[in-house]
Amino acid sequence: MVLEPIFEARFSRKSHAFRPGRNAHTVIRTIRSNFAGYLWFLRGDLSEILDDIDADVVMGCVEKVVRDKKVLNLIKNALKSPVRIREMGKYGEESRNKKKRKSTKKKILNENEPKPDPYWLRTFFDFAPEEAAKIPTYGYCGILSPLLANVCLNELDQMMEEKIVDFFRPNKLDSIWKHSIDDRCHNPSWPEFVPSSGKEKTRKMEYIRYGGHFLIGVRGPREDAVQIRKEIIEFCERKFGIRLDNSKIDIEHITRGIQFLDHIICRRVIYPTLRYTGSGGKIVSEKGVGTLLSVTACLQQCIRQFRRLKFVKGDKDPEPLPCTPMLYSGQAHTNAQMNKFLETMADWYRYADNRKKVVGFCAYVIRSSLAKLYAARYRLKSRAKVYKIALRDLSRPLRENSNNSAPEYSDLLRMGLVDAIEGVQFSHMSLIPTCDYTPFPRNWIPDHEQVLHEYIRLQDPKFFCELHRSIKRQGLSLPQDEISEIVWDYKTLGVRRYQSSGENELNNGLQKV
């Protein structure tokens, strides 16, 4: 894509959606690293900007960077082209005049035609959180729509970065945060620890955005959070022409827990013992008070998603249901599909404090659902009999016979009568990996963004002239100068006249030898 490198280096670091090198995990790690100690949180929903926005507003944001008339006209035509919507009749059916007869013949895929998504992949994408489920579509822009959405919302990111600098008020009594706002984080010697006691505290704000949803942490009174919400509403109305009400931007306290990307952001009060050397060389021990940021997975959200996919029923004590979509698949194929789903879930909740609990619950639901499915398929009466034959991880084969007993699995494998069956993963809590507490680097930037930043600096005439002067001042030569001289010599003389200093030293050394 031609436009992506141009805008990518100009986007804010606070934006993480629809961008290469950034994803939901970078959001969770940034929250864990930079959002400790904030009392009030603003959770905003700007999905209306992703759904419907004036084409002139989008073009105004694009024209600030892009000057090519052909590219601008192409984007404008795609934005203003109407999208055709099929007419739907009563009860959601197509009108009879335009309804076409569908052939019942089974379609055969070509060699290069992509195959449909497997069941585990479709199931996992049904678990997508609310913040990641919405993908913008602008006219006929297609895959360009997410980039255009980031171009528009980058105006909000730049405004919030200026607000963060203006809002920052350091306090000498607050030793965790330094006077410089460039730290963007607390003291690294106490990860996620911020003192909660004291009359005066540092006034600070942090902001992050994922798609049309953003999260703002405010360390100060609630009146500051109300004022920030008012300024954001006025900015969206003035810039994007969209009127937001207060329900779109909620103000919540950290004690209630804030849900963002299917994770709950909360805090725990701790009382660490602080030891230091006082006057006279005496070691003083004092009890301190602080808060530890906790990022946990939302178990209730998992239960709601499982209920929607018809894996469980009930609220307080969910009961697993048989996995009917895999009724006509073999045991080896079914276990493999569910293992891929569980691996993806375990990777999704990699940075959640309660990773073991949530993944263990998902494994229990999947394993019980498959046990009920196998009990119905092989005419067994209960899950207990399925576990007795196939073991707890369902790794031994189940065969349909009179006495409901499977032959020796090793003999079947040796004769080649059955395939190797992969057991359902995470059948024990000890097999589930723990939370990944790897510290996130400060001011992290992907590698490709650093290269683009350097390229943008070279586009500045003043910086380029200073760099060129420093090279000439040091007596160095540019590769472009050497190449131009070589080409000129071959054009005029037909031979290469110029030799670099390294080649001269090499020739002198050969002559001495």
C-alpha positions as CSV (number, residue, x, y, z in Angstrom):
1,M,0.0,0.0,0.0
2,V,1.4,3.3,-1.1
3,L,-0.2,5.5,1.6
4,E,0.7,3.4,4.6
5,P,4.4,4.2,5.0
6,I,3.6,7.9,4.6
7,F,1.0,8.0,7.4
8,E,2.5,5.3,9.6
9,A,5.4,7.4,10.8
10,R,3.1,10.4,11.4
11,F,0.6,8.5,13.6
12,S,0.7,8.8,17.4
13,R,2.2,6.2,19.6
14,K,-1.0,6.1,21.5
15,S,-2.8,4.4,18.6
16,H,-2.6,0.6,18.3
17,A,-5.3,-0.7,16.0
18,F,-5.1,-1.4,12.3
19,R,-1.3,-0.8,12.3
20,P,1.6,-3.2,11.6
21,G,3.6,-4.2,14.6
22,R,0.9,-3.2,17.0
23,N,-2.1,-5.3,18.3
24,A,-4.3,-5.8,21.3
25,H,-1.4,-7.3,23.3
26,T,0.7,-4.1,23.0
27,V,-2.3,-2.2,24.4
28,I,-2.6,-4.6,27.4
29,R,1.2,-4.3,28.1
30,T,1.1,-0.6,27.8
31,I,-1.8,-0.4,30.2
32,R,0.1,-2.6,32.7
33,S,3.2,-0.5,32.4
34,N,1.9,3.1,32.2
35,F,-1.5,3.2,33.8
36,A,-0.6,2.5,37.4
37,G,-1.7,5.0,40.0
38,Y,-4.6,6.6,38.1
39,L,-7.9,7.0,40.1
40,W,-10.4,8.0,37.4
41,F,-10.7,6.5,34.0
42,L,-12.6,7.7,30.9
43,R,-13.7,4.9,28.6
44,G,-14.9,6.4,25.3
45,D,-16.7,4.8,22.3
46,L,-16.2,6.6,18.9
47,S,-17.7,3.9,16.8
48,E,-19.9,6.5,15.0
49,I,-16.8,7.8,13.4
50,L,-16.0,4.4,12.0
51,D,-19.6,3.9,10.8
52,D,-20.4,7.2,9.1
53,I,-18.3,10.3,8.6
54,D,-18.4,13.1,6.0
55,A,-16.1,12.5,3.0
56,D,-15.0,16.1,3.1
57,V,-13.7,15.6,6.7
58,V,-11.7,12.5,5.6
59,M,-10.3,14.3,2.6
60,G,-9.3,17.3,4.7
61,C,-7.2,15.0,7.0
62,V,-5.6,13.2,4.0
63,E,-4.8,16.4,2.2
64,K,-2.6,17.6,5.1
65,V,0.0,15.0,4.1
66,V,-0.8,13.8,0.5
67,R,-0.4,16.3,-2.3
68,D,-0.8,14.0,-5.4
69,K,-4.0,15.0,-7.2
70,K,-4.5,11.6,-8.8
71,V,-4.4,9.8,-5.5
72,L,-6.7,12.3,-3.8
73,N,-9.2,12.1,-6.7
74,L,-9.1,8.3,-6.5
75,I,-9.8,8.3,-2.7
76,K,-12.5,10.9,-3.1
77,N,-14.4,8.9,-5.8
78,A,-14.2,5.8,-3.6
79,L,-15.6,7.7,-0.6
80,K,-18.5,9.3,-2.4
81,S,-19.5,6.2,-4.4
82,P,-22.8,4.9,-3.0
83,V,-22.7,1.3,-1.6
84,R,-25.4,-0.9,-3.1
85,I,-27.6,-2.6,-0.6
86,R,-29.8,-5.5,-1.6
87,E,-33.5,-5.0,-1.1
88,M,-34.8,-7.2,1.7
89,G,-38.4,-8.4,1.9
90,K,-40.5,-9.4,4.8
91,Y,-38.8,-11.4,7.6
92,G,-35.4,-10.5,6.2
93,E,-35.8,-12.4,3.0
94,E,-34.9,-11.0,-0.4
95,S,-37.6,-9.7,-2.6
96,R,-39.0,-12.3,-5.0
97,N,-38.2,-10.3,-8.1
98,K,-34.5,-10.2,-7.4
99,K,-34.1,-13.5,-5.7
100,K,-32.0,-16.0,-7.6
101,R,-32.3,-19.7,-7.5
102,K,-29.4,-21.3,-5.7
103,S,-28.0,-24.5,-7.1
104,T,-27.9,-27.4,-4.7
105,K,-24.8,-28.9,-6.4
106,K,-21.8,-29.1,-4.0
107,K,-19.1,-26.6,-4.9
108,I,-15.6,-28.0,-5.7
109,L,-12.8,-25.7,-4.7
110,N,-10.1,-24.9,-7.2
111,E,-6.4,-25.4,-6.4
112,N,-5.6,-21.7,-5.8
113,E,-9.0,-21.0,-4.2
114,P,-8.8,-20.4,-0.4
115,K,-10.5,-22.9,1.8
116,P,-13.2,-21.9,4.3
117,D,-12.0,-21.2,7.8
118,P,-11.8,-24.2,10.1
119,Y,-14.2,-24.4,13.0
120,W,-11.7,-23.5,15.7
121,L,-10.8,-20.3,13.8
122,R,-14.5,-19.3,13.4
123,T,-15.1,-20.0,17.0
124,F,-12.2,-17.9,18.2
125,F,-13.2,-14.9,16.1
126,D,-16.7,-15.1,17.7
127,F,-14.8,-14.3,21.0
128,A,-13.6,-11.0,19.6
129,P,-14.0,-8.2,22.1
130,E,-16.3,-5.2,21.4
131,E,-13.3,-2.9,20.8
132,A,-11.9,-5.2,18.1
133,A,-15.1,-6.4,16.5
134,K,-15.8,-3.2,14.6
135,I,-13.9,-2.7,11.3
136,P,-14.5,0.6,9.4
137,T,-15.9,0.6,5.9
138,Y,-16.0,3.9,3.9
139,G,-17.7,3.6,0.6
140,Y,-15.7,1.5,-1.9
141,C,-12.3,2.1,-0.1
142,G,-12.1,-1.6,1.0
143,I,-8.8,-2.3,2.8
144,L,-8.0,1.4,2.8
145,S,-10.9,2.2,5.2
146,P,-8.9,1.2,8.5
147,L,-6.1,3.5,7.4
148,L,-8.5,6.4,6.7
149,A,-10.1,5.8,10.1
150,N,-6.7,6.1,11.8
151,V,-5.9,9.2,9.7
152,C,-9.1,10.9,11.0
153,L,-8.7,9.7,14.6
154,N,-5.1,10.8,14.6
155,E,-6.3,14.3,15.1
156,L,-7.8,13.3,18.4
157,D,-4.5,11.6,19.3
158,Q,-2.5,14.7,18.7
159,M,-4.9,16.8,20.7
160,M,-4.7,14.4,23.7
161,E,-0.9,14.4,23.6
162,E,-1.0,18.1,24.0
163,K,-3.5,17.8,26.8
164,I,-1.2,15.3,28.6
165,V,1.7,17.8,28.6
166,D,-0.5,20.7,29.8
167,F,-2.2,18.6,32.5
168,F,1.1,17.4,34.0
169,R,1.9,19.0,37.4
170,P,4.7,17.3,39.3
171,N,5.0,17.4,43.1
172,K,8.3,17.1,45.0
173,L,6.8,15.0,47.7
174,D,5.8,12.3,45.1
175,S,9.1,10.5,44.7
176,I,7.9,7.8,42.3
177,W,7.3,10.1,39.4
178,K,10.1,12.4,38.4
179,H,9.7,16.0,37.2
180,S,10.2,15.0,33.5
181,I,7.1,13.9,31.7
182,D,9.3,12.1,29.2
183,D,9.5,9.2,31.6
184,R,5.9,8.3,30.8
185,C,6.1,5.7,33.5
186,H,6.7,5.3,37.2
187,N,9.9,4.2,39.0
188,P,11.0,1.0,37.3
189,S,12.4,-0.3,40.6
190,W,8.8,-0.7,41.8
191,P,6.9,-2.2,38.8
192,E,3.3,-1.0,38.8
193,F,3.6,0.4,42.3
194,V,2.5,4.0,43.1
195,P,2.0,5.4,46.6
196,S,-1.6,6.2,47.5
197,S,-1.0,8.1,50.7
198,G,-0.1,11.8,51.1
199,K,-2.1,15.0,50.9
200,E,-0.5,16.2,47.6
201,K,0.1,14.0,44.6
202,T,1.4,14.5,41.1
203,R,-1.2,15.6,38.6
204,K,-0.9,13.3,35.6
205,M,-2.9,11.9,32.7
206,E,-2.4,9.0,30.2
207,Y,-4.2,8.1,27.0
208,I,-4.4,5.1,24.7
209,R,-6.7,4.2,21.8
210,Y,-7.6,1.0,20.0
211,G,-9.8,1.6,16.9
212,G,-12.8,3.6,17.9
213,H,-12.4,3.0,21.6
214,F,-10.0,4.9,23.9
215,L,-9.0,4.8,27.5
216,I,-7.8,7.8,29.6
217,G,-6.4,7.6,33.1
218,V,-6.6,10.7,35.2
219,R,-4.7,11.2,38.5
220,G,-6.5,14.0,40.2
221,P,-10.1,15.0,41.2
222,R,-13.2,13.9,39.3
223,E,-13.8,17.5,38.2
224,D,-10.7,17.1,35.9
225,A,-12.1,14.0,34.3
226,V,-15.4,15.8,33.7
227,Q,-13.6,18.7,32.1
228,I,-11.6,16.4,29.8
229,R,-14.8,14.7,28.7
230,K,-16.4,18.0,27.9
231,E,-13.3,19.0,25.8
232,I,-13.4,15.7,23.9
233,I,-17.1,16.1,23.1
234,E,-16.5,19.6,21.8
235,F,-13.5,18.6,19.7
236,C,-15.4,15.7,18.0
237,E,-18.3,18.0,17.2
238,R,-16.1,20.7,15.8
239,K,-13.7,18.4,13.9
240,F,-15.8,15.4,12.8
241,G,-19.3,16.9,13.0
242,I,-20.5,14.2,15.3
243,R,-22.3,15.0,18.5
244,L,-21.5,12.6,21.4
245,D,-23.4,12.4,24.6
246,N,-22.1,11.6,28.0
247,S,-23.1,8.0,27.8
248,K,-20.5,7.5,25.0
249,I,-17.7,8.5,27.4
250,D,-18.1,6.9,30.8
251,I,-16.2,8.1,33.9
252,E,-15.4,5.2,36.2
253,H,-13.3,4.8,39.4
254,I,-10.5,2.3,39.6
255,T,-12.1,0.5,42.5
256,R,-15.1,-0.5,40.4
257,G,-12.9,-2.0,37.7
258,I,-12.6,-0.9,34.1
259,Q,-13.3,-3.3,31.3
260,F,-11.2,-2.8,28.1
261,L,-10.4,-5.5,25.5
262,D,-12.0,-8.2,27.6
263,H,-9.7,-7.4,30.5
264,I,-10.5,-5.8,33.8
265,I,-8.2,-3.1,35.1
266,C,-8.3,-2.8,38.8
267,R,-6.0,-2.3,41.8
268,R,-4.9,-3.9,44.9
269,V,-3.8,-2.1,48.1
270,I,-0.5,-3.4,49.4
271,Y,1.6,-2.5,52.5
272,P,5.3,-2.9,51.7
273,T,8.1,-2.5,54.2
274,L,10.3,0.4,53.2
275,R,13.9,0.2,54.6
276,Y,16.4,3.1,54.4
277,T,19.4,4.4,56.3
278,G,18.6,7.2,58.6
279,S,20.8,9.7,60.5
280,G,23.6,8.0,62.5
281,G,23.7,5.1,60.1
282,K,20.6,3.5,61.6
283,I,18.4,1.3,59.4
284,V,14.8,2.5,59.6
285,S,11.9,0.2,58.6
286,E,8.5,1.8,57.9
287,K,5.2,0.4,56.7
288,G,4.3,2.0,53.4
289,V,0.9,2.1,51.6
290,G,0.6,1.6,47.8
291,T,-1.5,0.2,45.1
292,L,-0.6,-2.5,42.6
293,L,-2.2,-2.5,39.2
294,S,-4.0,-5.7,38.3
295,V,-5.0,-6.6,34.7
296,T,-7.3,-9.7,34.8
297,A,-9.4,-11.5,32.2
298,C,-13.1,-11.1,32.4
299,L,-14.5,-14.6,33.3
300,Q,-18.1,-13.4,32.9
301,Q,-17.4,-12.3,29.4
302,C,-16.1,-15.8,28.5
303,I,-19.3,-17.4,29.9
304,R,-21.4,-15.0,27.8
305,Q,-19.4,-15.9,24.7
306,F,-19.7,-19.6,25.4
307,R,-23.4,-19.3,26.0
308,R,-23.8,-17.4,22.7
309,L,-22.0,-20.2,20.8
310,K,-24.2,-22.8,22.6
311,F,-21.3,-24.4,24.5
312,V,-22.9,-23.8,27.9
313,K,-26.3,-22.9,29.4
314,G,-27.1,-21.1,32.6
315,D,-25.5,-18.1,34.3
316,K,-24.4,-18.8,37.9
317,D,-23.5,-22.5,37.4
318,P,-22.9,-23.0,33.6
319,E,-23.5,-26.5,32.3
320,P,-21.6,-27.5,29.2
321,L,-23.5,-28.6,26.1
322,P,-22.4,-31.1,23.4
323,C,-20.4,-29.6,20.6
324,T,-22.9,-30.4,17.9
325,P,-21.1,-28.8,14.9
326,M,-18.4,-31.4,15.2
327,L,-20.8,-34.3,15.3
328,Y,-19.7,-35.9,12.0
329,S,-16.0,-35.4,12.5
330,G,-13.5,-38.0,13.7
331,Q,-12.2,-38.0,17.2
332,A,-8.6,-37.1,16.1
333,H,-9.9,-34.2,14.0
334,T,-12.2,-32.9,16.7
335,N,-9.5,-33.0,19.3
336,A,-7.1,-31.2,17.0
337,Q,-9.6,-28.5,16.2
338,M,-10.4,-27.8,19.9
339,N,-6.6,-27.9,20.8
340,K,-6.0,-25.1,18.3
341,F,-8.8,-23.1,19.8
342,L,-7.5,-23.6,23.4
343,E,-3.9,-22.6,22.3
344,T,-5.3,-19.4,20.7
345,M,-7.3,-18.6,23.9
346,A,-4.2,-19.2,26.1
347,D,-2.2,-16.9,23.8
348,W,-4.9,-14.2,23.9
349,Y,-4.9,-14.1,27.7
350,R,-1.1,-14.2,27.9
351,Y,-0.8,-11.0,30.0
352,A,-3.8,-11.6,32.3
353,D,-3.1,-12.1,36.0
354,N,-5.8,-14.8,36.2
355,R,-4.6,-16.6,33.0
356,K,-4.6,-20.0,34.7
357,K,-8.2,-19.6,36.0
358,V,-9.7,-18.4,32.7
359,V,-7.9,-20.9,30.4
360,G,-8.7,-23.7,32.9
361,F,-12.3,-22.8,32.7
362,C,-12.2,-22.7,28.9
363,A,-10.5,-26.1,28.8
364,Y,-13.1,-27.6,31.2
365,V,-16.0,-26.3,29.0
366,I,-14.4,-27.7,25.8
367,R,-13.4,-31.0,27.4
368,S,-16.9,-31.6,28.9
369,S,-18.6,-30.5,25.7
370,L,-16.5,-33.1,23.7
371,A,-17.2,-35.8,26.3
372,K,-21.0,-35.2,25.9
373,L,-20.6,-35.3,22.2
374,Y,-18.7,-38.6,22.3
375,A,-21.2,-40.1,24.7
376,A,-24.0,-39.4,22.2
377,R,-21.9,-40.5,19.2
378,Y,-20.7,-43.8,20.7
379,R,-23.9,-44.5,22.7
380,L,-22.4,-44.1,26.1
381,K,-24.5,-43.1,29.0
382,S,-22.5,-40.4,30.7
383,R,-19.3,-38.4,30.6
384,A,-17.8,-40.6,33.3
385,K,-17.8,-43.6,31.0
386,V,-16.2,-41.5,28.2
387,Y,-13.4,-40.5,30.6
388,K,-13.0,-44.1,31.8
389,I,-12.3,-45.3,28.2
390,A,-10.7,-42.2,26.7
391,L,-9.0,-40.9,29.8
392,R,-9.2,-37.4,31.2
393,D,-7.7,-35.7,28.1
394,L,-9.7,-37.9,25.6
395,S,-6.6,-39.2,24.0
396,R,-7.6,-42.9,23.7
397,P,-9.9,-44.0,20.9
398,L,-13.6,-44.6,21.4
399,R,-15.0,-47.4,19.2
400,E,-18.7,-48.3,18.7
401,N,-19.1,-51.9,19.9
402,S,-21.3,-53.9,22.1
403,N,-19.4,-53.9,25.4
404,N,-18.2,-50.2,25.0
405,S,-14.6,-51.1,25.6
406,A,-11.8,-50.0,23.3
407,P,-9.0,-52.4,22.2
408,E,-5.4,-51.8,23.3
409,Y,-4.5,-48.5,21.8
410,S,-0.8,-49.4,21.2
411,D,-1.9,-52.5,19.2
412,L,-4.2,-50.4,17.0
413,L,-1.4,-47.9,16.3
414,R,1.0,-50.7,15.5
415,M,-1.4,-52.2,13.0
416,G,-2.2,-48.8,11.5
417,L,-6.0,-49.2,12.1
418,V,-6.3,-45.8,13.9
419,D,-4.7,-42.4,13.7
420,A,-2.7,-40.9,16.6
421,I,-5.2,-39.0,18.7
422,E,-4.0,-35.8,20.2
423,G,-5.3,-35.3,23.7
424,V,-7.2,-32.2,24.7
425,Q,-4.7,-29.7,26.2
426,F,-4.8,-28.1,29.6
427,S,-6.5,-31.1,31.3
428,H,-4.6,-30.2,34.5
429,M,-4.0,-26.8,36.0
430,S,-0.2,-27.5,36.1
431,L,-0.1,-27.6,32.3
432,I,-1.5,-24.1,31.9
433,P,1.2,-21.4,31.5
434,T,1.3,-18.6,34.0
435,C,1.0,-14.9,33.2
436,D,3.7,-13.3,31.2
437,Y,5.1,-10.4,33.3
438,T,7.9,-9.4,30.9
439,P,8.4,-5.6,31.3
440,F,7.4,-3.6,28.3
441,P,10.1,-1.2,27.1
442,R,9.6,2.5,27.7
443,N,8.6,4.6,24.6
444,W,8.5,1.4,22.6
445,I,8.5,1.8,18.8
446,P,8.4,-1.0,16.2
447,D,11.5,-1.3,14.1
448,H,9.8,-0.3,10.8
449,E,8.5,2.9,12.4
450,Q,12.1,3.9,13.5
451,V,13.2,3.6,9.9
452,L,10.3,5.7,8.7
453,H,11.1,8.4,11.3
454,E,14.6,8.6,10.0
455,Y,13.4,8.9,6.5
456,I,11.0,11.8,7.4
457,R,14.0,13.6,9.2
458,L,16.0,13.3,5.9
459,Q,13.1,15.0,4.1
460,D,13.6,18.1,6.2
461,P,15.9,20.5,4.1
462,K,17.6,22.0,7.2
463,F,18.5,18.6,8.7
464,F,19.7,17.3,5.3
465,C,21.9,20.3,4.7
466,E,23.5,20.1,8.2
467,L,24.1,16.4,7.7
468,H,25.7,17.0,4.3
469,R,28.0,19.8,5.8
470,S,29.1,17.6,8.7
471,I,30.1,14.8,6.2
472,K,32.1,17.2,4.1
473,R,33.7,18.8,7.2
474,Q,35.0,15.4,8.3
475,G,36.4,14.7,4.8
476,L,34.1,11.8,4.1
477,S,32.4,11.1,0.7
478,L,28.9,10.1,0.1
479,P,28.1,6.9,-1.9
480,Q,26.0,8.9,-4.3
481,D,29.1,11.1,-5.1
482,E,31.3,8.0,-5.8
483,I,28.6,6.4,-8.1
484,S,28.1,9.7,-10.0
485,E,31.9,10.0,-10.6
486,I,32.2,6.4,-11.7
487,V,29.4,6.9,-14.2
488,W,30.9,10.1,-15.5
489,D,34.3,8.5,-16.0
490,Y,32.9,5.6,-18.0
491,K,30.9,8.0,-20.2
492,T,33.8,10.4,-20.9
493,L,36.9,8.3,-20.7
494,G,35.6,4.7,-21.0
495,V,37.6,3.6,-18.0
496,R,37.3,4.0,-14.2
497,R,39.7,6.8,-13.0
498,Y,38.5,7.2,-9.4
499,Q,39.6,4.8,-6.7
500,S,38.6,5.0,-3.1
501,S,41.1,5.2,-0.3
502,G,40.5,1.6,0.7
503,E,41.3,0.4,-2.8
504,N,44.4,2.6,-2.9
505,E,45.7,1.0,0.3
506,L,45.0,-2.4,-1.1
507,N,46.9,-1.7,-4.3
508,N,49.9,-0.3,-2.4
509,G,50.0,-3.4,-0.2
510,L,49.9,-5.7,-3.3
511,Q,52.7,-3.7,-4.9
512,K,54.9,-4.1,-1.8
513,V,54.3,-7.8,-1.7
